Amino acid sequence: MRKVVQSHATEFALLAVIAIISIVLSIITDRFFSLGNASDLLNTSSVNIIFAVGLLVVLIAGGIDISFAVAASVVQYVVRSCSAGWAVEDGSAGS
């Protein structure tokens, strides 16, 4: 176990930081570990999660092609930049 921790010290340090932040936030707020918060987090991150899972499949299959992630990031940026002026109220898009 000690060899695993020493060989992956950075990953374990990041895991510890995430655990500490989660514990502190759960103590400070009462809605941090709620179903609504988890739903909002998954809803806002769904596109990035789909891209990450697709990239993971490509990496595991051995076709290491990171250009997909770069192209997806550029497309996200362009779409967000183009739609920055649009205000969505009552379900209709307008300027």
Secondary structure, DSSP 8 states (H G I E B T S, - for coil): -HHHHHHTHHHHHHHHHHHHHHHHHHHH-SSTTSHHHHHHHHHHHHHHHHHHHHHHHHHHHT---THHHHHHHHHHHHHHHHTTT-EEETTEEE-
